[in-house]
Amino acid sequence: MTSVEPRQCQSVFKYNRPVRVGVLVSHPIQYFVPVYRELEKTSDIDLTVIYRTRVGVDSYYDPGFGQQLKWDIPLLEGYKSRFLSEKNSLRGFEVRIVKELISHRFDVLIVHGYNRLTNLLAISVAKLIGTRVIIRGDTRLQTHHRHAPAWKKLIKRLLFRAFDGFLTIGTLNREYYVAFGADAGRIFFAPFCVNNATFTLGSDVHLRVRQQYRSALGLPNDSVVFLYAAKLTAQKRPSDLIKAYAVLAQQYPNAWLLLAGSGVEEKSLKAMVAALNLERVRFFGFQNQSALPSLYAASDIFVLPSEAESWGLVLNEAMASGLPVITSDQVGSYPDLVKGQGSGIVYPCGDVGALSQAMSSLIQAEQMRLEMGLRARELIKEWDVATCAASIVSMVKRLART
């Protein structure tokens, strides 16, 4: 991972003005917005975020959660933004990006991904008008990438030559770029992050919220609470967690399982819990952003059993809350946040026995749980908004000098 320059460093650009930076992203994403606000504070940068659609700003139907939802945190405050369309769908093509790029004449354009026609058009136009292009995405190197047809690999290599820089979110994402020819000297580490301060409650507040929440749920003081907070979909494999919990439920009468989220699997998961006669399992449905810190505070261990997770930012949230984590080896963040870090346990995805064993080991070892939680909170400090923004500024400054 490439180091970043200190935020205080003042550079001499080839421009006698702040560097004009555009960011093209699909829609306002609650995890990205704090980074944009941080970038807005940088005097050397004139930032404009361009959204393809209004998904997330207004109430919309999320097929993953299986319901209408609207985030309960401000998504458009503290930075400049524009919309290419008024759509509440990610589908479609926004030709208006051409006009936006020509009128703004950005010095640097950061594009989130290249799997949309709008993004590919933006990359092409930017290169034609002399705008430097930085790519940022969350794709991780997987087996199917290595075994892709030769023509597909060639196209990707040619596309990567068009990028002036790469912002990587973690180890597996970096490996993906390198595998398709990205120059290591043009790769900067800009960690995938959440606003840690939202989830890192002070000790007194944490204890009060924990006691209040547990009391409202009727949880005994000695309960060991496992938490799952994600969409209830097959890809996330919440059924593995329920099966693993069922193995140890009778052995540990103080073990509880909380599932926060909604989705197409919700009905079948509730039927599974009923069939297994699991009395200490609770479903909470979709929980908006403001409700999550309390839910984390009430819990002891976070579990993410997903089979195809590019990163898994819920792990960042849980770790910022001081929770040890159990995650499958198909969650993209596991090499950076969990494996060998002392912050939790990694198990083979789909291995219910191994998941149950990991859960059992943390039930039995309270001191280990607490130490892992402390390590998780300490580790995740390195994966914060300020570090991410500083790395972006560093790459933009480098490009602005040339």
KAQUIBEL-V123873 format. One record per backbone hydrogen bond with DSSP energy under -0.5 kcal/mol. CO is the residue of the C=O (numbers start at 1). NH is the residue of the N-H. E is the energy in kcal/mol with one decimal. If there is no record, write none. Layout:
co:CO nh:NH e:E
co:CO nh:NH e:E
//
This chain:
co:2 nh:189 e:-0.7
co:6 nh:9 e:-1.3
co:9 nh:11 e:-0.5
co:11 nh:13 e:-0.8
co:19 nh:21 e:-0.7
co:19 nh:46 e:-3.0
co:20 nh:107 e:-2.0
co:20 nh:108 e:-2.0
co:21 nh:48 e:-2.1
co:22 nh:110 e:-3.2
co:23 nh:25 e:-0.6
co:23 nh:50 e:-3.9
co:24 nh:112 e:-2.4
co:25 nh:52 e:-1.8
co:26 nh:53 e:-2.1
co:29 nh:32 e:-1.3
co:29 nh:33 e:-1.9
co:30 nh:34 e:-0.5
co:32 nh:35 e:-1.1
co:32 nh:36 e:-1.6
co:33 nh:37 e:-2.2
co:34 nh:38 e:-1.8
co:35 nh:39 e:-2.4
co:36 nh:40 e:-2.0
co:37 nh:41 e:-0.7
co:38 nh:41 e:-0.8
co:39 nh:42 e:-1.7
co:41 nh:43 e:-0.6
co:42 nh:45 e:-1.6
co:44 nh:19 e:-3.0
co:45 nh:47 e:-0.6
co:46 nh:21 e:-2.6
co:48 nh:23 e:-2.0
co:48 nh:50 e:-0.5
co:49 nh:51 e:-0.6
co:49 nh:82 e:-2.3
co:50 nh:25 e:-2.3
co:51 nh:84 e:-3.1
co:54 nh:57 e:-2.2
co:54 nh:58 e:-1.1
co:56 nh:71 e:-0.7
co:58 nh:56 e:-0.6
co:60 nh:62 e:-0.6
co:60 nh:69 e:-2.7
co:61 nh:63 e:-0.7
co:62 nh:66 e:-2.1
co:62 nh:67 e:-1.3
co:67 nh:62 e:-2.6
co:69 nh:60 e:-2.3
co:80 nh:49 e:-2.3
co:82 nh:51 e:-3.3
co:87 nh:54 e:-2.8
co:93 nh:95 e:-0.7
co:94 nh:97 e:-1.6
co:95 nh:98 e:-1.9
co:96 nh:100 e:-2.0
co:97 nh:101 e:-2.4
co:98 nh:102 e:-2.2
co:99 nh:103 e:-2.6
co:100 nh:104 e:-2.4
co:101 nh:105 e:-2.0
co:107 nh:132 e:-2.4
co:108 nh:22 e:-2.7
co:109 nh:111 e:-0.6
co:109 nh:134 e:-3.0
co:110 nh:24 e:-3.1
co:111 nh:113 e:-1.3
co:111 nh:136 e:-2.6
co:116 nh:120 e:-2.1
co:117 nh:121 e:-2.5
co:118 nh:122 e:-2.3
co:119 nh:123 e:-2.4
co:120 nh:124 e:-2.2
co:121 nh:125 e:-2.8
co:122 nh:126 e:-2.6
co:123 nh:127 e:-2.1
co:124 nh:128 e:-1.9
co:125 nh:129 e:-1.9
co:126 nh:131 e:-2.8
co:127 nh:130 e:-0.8
co:132 nh:109 e:-3.2
co:133 nh:164 e:-2.7
co:133 nh:165 e:-1.1
co:134 nh:111 e:-2.9
co:135 nh:167 e:-2.6
co:136 nh:113 e:-1.0
co:142 nh:145 e:-1.0
co:142 nh:146 e:-1.4
co:143 nh:147 e:-1.7
co:145 nh:148 e:-1.1
co:149 nh:153 e:-2.0
co:150 nh:154 e:-2.2
co:151 nh:155 e:-2.2
co:152 nh:156 e:-2.1
co:153 nh:157 e:-2.3
co:154 nh:158 e:-2.4
co:155 nh:159 e:-2.5
co:156 nh:160 e:-2.6
co:157 nh:161 e:-1.2
co:158 nh:162 e:-0.5
co:159 nh:162 e:-1.6
co:160 nh:163 e:-1.1
co:165 nh:135 e:-2.2
co:166 nh:168 e:-0.6
co:166 nh:188 e:-3.2
co:167 nh:137 e:-0.7
co:168 nh:190 e:-2.9
co:169 nh:192 e:-1.2
co:170 nh:174 e:-2.2
co:171 nh:175 e:-2.3
co:172 nh:141 e:-1.5
co:172 nh:176 e:-1.5
co:173 nh:177 e:-1.8
co:174 nh:178 e:-2.5
co:175 nh:179 e:-2.3
co:176 nh:180 e:-0.9
co:177 nh:180 e:-0.8
co:177 nh:182 e:-2.3
co:178 nh:181 e:-1.9
co:183 nh:186 e:-2.3
co:184 nh:187 e:-1.3
co:186 nh:166 e:-2.7
co:186 nh:188 e:-0.6
co:188 nh:168 e:-3.0
co:188 nh:190 e:-0.7
co:194 nh:196 e:-1.7
co:195 nh:198 e:-1.9
co:195 nh:199 e:-0.6
co:196 nh:199 e:-1.2
co:196 nh:200 e:-1.9
co:199 nh:201 e:-1.5
co:202 nh:206 e:-3.4
co:203 nh:207 e:-2.3
co:204 nh:208 e:-2.2
co:205 nh:209 e:-2.9
co:206 nh:210 e:-2.6
co:207 nh:211 e:-2.4
co:208 nh:212 e:-2.4
co:209 nh:213 e:-2.7
co:210 nh:214 e:-2.4
co:211 nh:215 e:-2.2
co:212 nh:216 e:-2.1
co:213 nh:217 e:-1.5
co:214 nh:218 e:-0.9
co:214 nh:219 e:-2.6
co:215 nh:218 e:-0.7
co:220 nh:223 e:-1.7
co:223 nh:225 e:-0.6
co:224 nh:226 e:-0.6
co:224 nh:256 e:-2.5
co:225 nh:300 e:-2.7
co:225 nh:301 e:-2.0
co:226 nh:258 e:-2.9
co:227 nh:303 e:-2.6
co:228 nh:260 e:-3.4
co:231 nh:233 e:-1.5
co:232 nh:265 e:-2.7
co:233 nh:236 e:-0.7
co:233 nh:237 e:-0.8
co:233 nh:238 e:-0.7
co:234 nh:237 e:-0.9
co:235 nh:307 e:-2.8
co:235 nh:308 e:-0.6
co:237 nh:240 e:-0.8
co:237 nh:241 e:-0.9
co:238 nh:242 e:-2.1
co:239 nh:243 e:-2.5
co:240 nh:244 e:-2.6
co:241 nh:245 e:-2.6
co:242 nh:246 e:-2.3
co:243 nh:247 e:-1.3
co:244 nh:248 e:-0.8
co:245 nh:248 e:-0.8
co:245 nh:249 e:-1.3
co:246 nh:250 e:-0.5
co:248 nh:252 e:-2.0
co:251 nh:253 e:-0.5
co:252 nh:255 e:-2.0
co:254 nh:224 e:-2.9
co:256 nh:226 e:-2.8
co:257 nh:282 e:-2.5
co:258 nh:228 e:-2.4
co:258 nh:260 e:-0.5
co:259 nh:261 e:-0.6
co:259 nh:284 e:-2.9
co:259 nh:285 e:-0.6
co:260 nh:230 e:-1.7
co:261 nh:285 e:-0.5
co:262 nh:232 e:-2.1
co:263 nh:266 e:-1.7
co:265 nh:269 e:-2.5
co:266 nh:270 e:-2.3
co:267 nh:271 e:-1.8
co:268 nh:272 e:-2.0
co:269 nh:273 e:-2.3
co:270 nh:274 e:-2.1
co:271 nh:275 e:-2.6
co:272 nh:276 e:-2.1
co:273 nh:278 e:-2.2
co:274 nh:277 e:-1.0
co:277 nh:279 e:-0.9
co:278 nh:281 e:-0.7
co:280 nh:257 e:-2.4
co:282 nh:259 e:-3.0
co:285 nh:261 e:-1.2
co:288 nh:291 e:-1.4
co:288 nh:292 e:-0.8
co:289 nh:292 e:-0.8
co:289 nh:293 e:-0.6
co:291 nh:295 e:-1.4
co:292 nh:296 e:-2.6
co:293 nh:297 e:-2.2
co:294 nh:298 e:-1.6
co:296 nh:299 e:-1.4
co:300 nh:324 e:-0.8
co:301 nh:227 e:-2.7
co:302 nh:326 e:-2.7
co:304 nh:328 e:-1.9
co:308 nh:310 e:-0.6
co:309 nh:332 e:-2.7
co:311 nh:333 e:-1.5
co:312 nh:315 e:-1.9
co:312 nh:316 e:-0.6
co:313 nh:317 e:-2.0
co:314 nh:318 e:-2.7
co:315 nh:319 e:-2.7
co:316 nh:320 e:-2.5
co:317 nh:321 e:-1.4
co:318 nh:323 e:-2.3
co:319 nh:322 e:-1.6
co:324 nh:302 e:-2.4
co:325 nh:345 e:-2.3
co:326 nh:304 e:-2.7
co:327 nh:347 e:-1.9
co:328 nh:331 e:-1.2
co:330 nh:309 e:-1.9
co:330 nh:332 e:-0.6
co:331 nh:334 e:-2.1
co:333 nh:336 e:-0.8
co:333 nh:337 e:-2.8
co:334 nh:338 e:-1.6
co:334 nh:339 e:-2.9
co:338 nh:341 e:-2.4
co:338 nh:342 e:-0.6
co:338 nh:343 e:-0.6
co:343 nh:325 e:-1.6
co:345 nh:327 e:-2.5
co:347 nh:329 e:-1.4
co:348 nh:351 e:-2.2
co:350 nh:352 e:-1.3
co:351 nh:355 e:-2.1
co:352 nh:356 e:-2.8
co:353 nh:357 e:-2.2
co:354 nh:358 e:-2.2
co:355 nh:359 e:-2.3
co:356 nh:360 e:-2.6
co:357 nh:361 e:-2.3
co:358 nh:362 e:-1.4
co:359 nh:363 e:-1.7
co:360 nh:364 e:-2.1
co:361 nh:365 e:-1.2
co:364 nh:366 e:-0.8
co:365 nh:369 e:-2.2
co:366 nh:370 e:-2.4
co:367 nh:371 e:-2.4
co:368 nh:372 e:-2.7
co:369 nh:373 e:-2.3
co:370 nh:374 e:-2.2
co:371 nh:375 e:-2.4
co:372 nh:376 e:-2.8
co:373 nh:377 e:-2.2
co:374 nh:378 e:-2.0
co:375 nh:379 e:-3.0
co:376 nh:380 e:-2.2
co:377 nh:381 e:-0.5
co:378 nh:381 e:-0.8
co:379 nh:382 e:-1.8
co:380 nh:383 e:-1.1
co:382 nh:384 e:-0.8
co:383 nh:194 e:-0.6
co:384 nh:388 e:-2.0
co:385 nh:389 e:-2.7
co:386 nh:390 e:-2.4
co:387 nh:391 e:-1.9
co:388 nh:392 e:-2.0
co:389 nh:393 e:-2.5
co:390 nh:394 e:-2.2
co:391 nh:395 e:-2.3
co:392 nh:396 e:-2.5
co:393 nh:397 e:-2.7
co:394 nh:398 e:-2.0
co:395 nh:399 e:-2.4
co:396 nh:400 e:-2.2
co:397 nh:401 e:-1.1
co:398 nh:401 e:-0.7
co:399 nh:402 e:-1.1
co:400 nh:14 e:-1.4
//
